[in-house]
Amino acid sequence: MASRIVAFRPVVDQEMKDAACRVLDSGHYIRTSPDEASEGKALEEELGAFLAGRDGRRPHVANLSSGTAAMHLAWIAYGVGPGDEVVIPANTFASVAHCVSLVGATPVPVDVEPDTYNIDPAAAAAAITPRTRGIMPVHTAGHPADLDPILELARRHRLVVIEDACQAIGARYKGRAAGTLGDMGCYSFVQNKAMTCAGEGGAVASFDEMRVRRIFNLANHGRGEHYHRGHADEGAPVTHDEIGFNYRQSEILSAVARVQLRRLPGWIEQRRRRAALYRTLIAAHDLPIALPGERPWAYHSYVRFEVRVPNRAALRRYLGRHGIATTVHYPTPIHLDVPYREQLGWREGGLPVTERLAREILTLPLYPQMTEDDVAYVVDHLAAFFRQQASVTA
Ligand SMILES: Cc1ncc(COP(=O)(O)O)c(C=O)c1O
């Protein structure tokens, strides 16, 4: 049966289509210098304003081609490299570890909290060694990681904190935007996030203007002042500051992202309403489902509604037969995945909470266009599945 309720669905409206077409018609698709008037530069300014604190301080932003590019360049900008260790949660997306490895450092996966699925600050503290240079708290599914103890740990051991806010644009920790509390935050606008740009996209944000500028330049083939001045001024040498990448964002996608950013607060509110309805209906049915935690200090952006269930494979098949698409994001934790299992010497049982989550977590559909009836339809089928299970075992 074709899915009646898909796993996620980006919102696309006429204004986004017009924005994309405007850039298509302009023939100018790539922003090649940080200061040129462009969709990318406008997006950076708008994102900075969106992420500003109550005191009005705006972080600097570099618009990039993906969240992975953001994390890769963030570690480079802070000089993390060979011989260094970086503490990360084991229950997360592979590129969190890959980016640490790509700069020659060693990722140190640690266990997570069983209900927010985020890095456990006590586990992070226990993993610190004289080689530890950084920590990457990941704000999983839009619920901020508990940053105060992490920041305190970082102060004590002089560590760099790069927040992975790829799933958490618009989420807040104690009133402050996720991604703006550590040294730098990384964001992703890939299609299944709260805001997208119709494809791949990302950004870094930080109050450290020089590092943000360097990241833009690294993403732009290592071109800096000399390169741009040389091109503007015939006769001056055109040189690159350093070896760089092509991690630039397309102007078409940046234009779409600008419209998406304006809609984002409303979409998050809608996600939160649907998540609250899931909670109420699941609780009313008294199902053997563990609901995700939501700390009192968290403004959860609910990019995903992740529950823990018994008998997950059978449940997924049942829901699928009734037109409900579900997802399992991290069936193999970082420490047991092929690139790390041997290299870091992990075995099953090493990180028990993460391993249990890998077996139990199920992402239910959640997106702003879902109606109350859609949520009720999903919960009715969850209830029907567990009724059926109970009758088989009775
Ligand atoms: C937690 C987390 N970190 C990093 C990334 C990487 O972002 P991207 O897919 O834009 O490279 C993602 C996204 O997919 C993610 O969910």
The ligand as an SDF file (V2000), in Angstrom:
LIG
                    3D

 16 16  0  0  0  0  0  0  0  0999 V2000
   22.8160   15.1110   13.7550 C   0  0  0  0  0  0  0  0  0  0  0  0
   23.2700   15.4050   12.3510 C   0  0  0  0  0  0  0  0  0  0  0  0
   24.5180   15.8480   12.1640 N   0  0  0  0  0  0  0  0  0  0  0  0
   24.9750   16.1220   10.9410 C   0  0  0  0  0  0  0  0  0  0  0  0
   24.1960   15.9770    9.8270 C   0  0  0  0  0  0  0  0  0  0  0  0
   24.7970   16.2520    8.4980 C   0  0  0  0  0  0  0  0  0  0  0  0
   24.1030   17.1890    7.7550 O   0  0  0  0  0  0  0  0  0  0  0  0
   24.0540   17.0960    6.1530 P   0  0  0  0  0  0  0  0  0  0  0  0
   23.1930   15.9510    5.7980 O   0  0  0  0  0  0  0  0  0  0  0  0
   23.4800   18.4140    5.7640 O   0  0  0  0  0  0  0  0  0  0  0  0
   25.4550   16.9320    5.6940 O   0  0  0  0  0  0  0  0  0  0  0  0
   22.8890   15.5360    9.9720 C   0  0  0  0  0  0  0  0  0  0  0  0
   21.9850   15.3890    8.8440 C   0  0  0  0  0  0  0  0  0  0  0  0
   21.5990   14.8560    8.0820 O   0  0  0  0  0  0  0  0  0  0  0  0
   22.4150   15.2280   11.2600 C   0  0  0  0  0  0  0  0  0  0  0  0
   21.1770   14.7710   11.4490 O   0  0  0  0  0  0  0  0  0  0  0  0
  1  2  1  0
  2  3  1  0
  2 15  2  0
  3  4  2  0
  4  5  1  0
  5  6  1  0
  5 12  2  0
  6  7  1  0
  7  8  1  0
  8  9  2  0
  8 10  1  0
  8 11  1  0
 12 13  1  0
 12 15  1  0
 13 14  2  0
 15 16  1  0
M  END
$$$$
